[in-house]
Amino acid sequence: MLIADEFFLIAHNDIRGKAKLHPAATGLGLAGGLLGELILYGHVTVANGQVGVIDRRPPADALAHTVLDQLIGEAQHQSVRTWLSFLAQTAVTAVGERLARAGALRRQESRRLLRTTVSYVPIDPNVAAWPATRLRAVLERPDPPSVPDALLLGLVASAGLTREVLWSAGPRAHHRLNLIIPALPAPLKELVAHTEAAVGAAVLCGIP
């Protein structure tokens, strides 16, 4: 499962699909996940607050391909914070649809008054709960996590989801989390820092 997919499942209730976070924090965390996927794929990098495309070849994943095309098509905009804000606007729907296509979630529409709302409900609660359980186990083990897992942990922390992963973990796990994020490769560490700053600013300003 990809970074943004696992973040989505951690950030939503594993039975009803209801968001656990402020909407802005959810969107920005997912946006960080989508950019992180492209960094891990080797298509973009982040340095000095800027996103740079380093490989224009299309990724295998359709959503990653779409995000890369957007980055290439709007090359005049390189600020990480600008792209986090832009991608956050549609990230919940985009990642929710990707998980629905993969069979992990079911798209559900409900109509109230004159408004239709869309939610994504887990098909199997055990599958939905697995990413948080898996990350908790990663932190409990003595060996270092993979880079994708370290990035996911960084995004979880930056969005304010740490308790969803560590709620039953011991002191070792809390200590290791504080060591893992600073050890991320520079582009990913900077992405996590910008995501955390964007989440903090959005929540403080009351951005929906």
N, C-alpha and C positions, 0 to 999 in steps of 0.2 A: 504494500500500500504506500502511496506517495505521501510526502510531507504534509501538504495542505489537507489531504484526505484524513490523515490521522489527527491533525489538529482539529478539523471539523468535528470528528467524533468525540474527541475529548471535550470540546467546547459546547456540546449539546447533550441533553439528557438521553441516556441510552435506551429509554423506553418510549418517551413521548416526542423526542426530537426537539424539545424546547431549549433555547439558548441559555447558557449559564452565565453569560457575560453581558456587559453593556454592548449594544449593537455595534458601536464604533470599534470597541476592542476586538470583537469577533471578526469584523471585516478587515481590520488592520493586521491582526494575527494571520488570517488567511492570505492576505496580500503578501505578507512576509514569507509565508510558505510557498506561494507561487513564484516569487522572485528567487527564493532559496532553491527551489527545484531547478531553475535555469542555471544557477551557479553550480550546483552539483552536477548537472549535465555538461558543464563546460561551455555554455552558450553565452553567459554574461559574467561580469565581475563587478564588484563594488569597491570603490576606493575614494577617499576624500569627499564623501557625501554624494558621489555620482555613480550612476549605473552605466556601464559600458558594454556594448555587444562585442563579443570576441569570436563568435562562430554563428554565422547566419543560416547554417543548414537546419532544416526543420526537425524538431524533436519528434520522437515516435508518438508521444501523448498529444492528443488533439488540443487540449486546453493549454498545455505548455507551448504548443505551436502558435496558438492564438495570441498568447501573451508576448511571445517573442516577436511576432509580426507587429504588434502594437508598439513595442519598443523600437523596432526598426523604422516603422512608419512615422514615429514622432521623435526622431533622433535629436531634434532641437531641445527636447525636454530630457534632462539627464539626472535631475535631482532625485535621490532615493525617496525623500519625503513626498515629493510630487507624485511619484509612481505608486508609493504605498497608498496615498490618499485616493488616487484614481482607481487603482485595482480594488480597493476596499469597497467601492460603491457597488460592484457586481460580484464580489468574491463569494458571498454566501450562496447565491444562485448558481454561479459557475461551478463551484466545487460540489454543491449539493447535487447538481445534475450529473456531474462526473461519477459521483458515488451511486446515484440512481442507475446510471447506465451499467455500472459494475455489479449491480444487484445487491448492494449493501443497504440502500435506503429506498423508500417508496415515496414518490412525489404525491403530496396530498393537498388538494385545494379546498378551501372553505370560504363560503360567502356570507358576509355579515353586512347588513344594510346594503350599501351600493358598492362595497369593496370586496374584492377577492384576495385572500391571502394564501400564500403557498408555504407549506412546511415540508420537511423531509423526515420521515418517520423510519426508524430502524426496522428492518425486516427480522433480524435476529439480534436481540439485546446482548447476547454474549459476544457477537462480532463487534457491536458498537462499543462495548465496554473494554475490549481487548487492548486498544492502544494505550490507555492509561495504566492498565494492569501490566502490560509489557514494559512500559517505561519505568514503573516502580521496580520491577525485577532487574532491569538494567542498572538502576542506581544501587540496588542491594548487592550486586555482584562486584568482586574486587577488580576484574579486568576492565580496561577503559572501553567506553561505548564507541560504536561506529560514528563516523562524522555525521551521517544523516540523523542518527539518534541524538547526538549532541546538539545539532541544530534544532531539532524538534523540541528538545528540553529547553533550549534558549528561548524559542518562540512561546512556549507554554509559560515560562517565567515572565517574559516581557509583557504578555497579555493579562497576567494576573490569574493564571490557572494552576499555579503550583499546588495548591491544596487538593486539586482533583487527582493529582498524581501521587502526592506524598501523604495523603490522609491517614494511611495505616503504616507508613514507613518509619523506620528507626532513625536515630541520630546520624548513623553512617550515611544514609541516603541524603539527608539534608546537607551534610558536610560535602559530600561528593558533588552535588549539584552546584555548589558555590565554586568548585574547582574546575568543573567541566566547561562552563560557559566561557571563562577567560582563556581557555586553551583552544578554542575554536580557531580554524584558519582565519586569517585577517578579513577577507571579504565577508565571511559568514558572521564573524564577531561584530563587524560594523553594521551589517544588516540587522542583527538582533538589537543592537544599541539604538538604531534609528527607529525600529519598530516599537521598542519600549518608550522612547521619547514621544513618538506619534500617539501611542495609546494614552500616555499620561496627559498630553496636551488636549486630546479629543475629549477625554472623560472630564477633565478640569473645566473645559469650555462648554460642556453639555452638548456636544455634537451628537446627533442621533445616529 
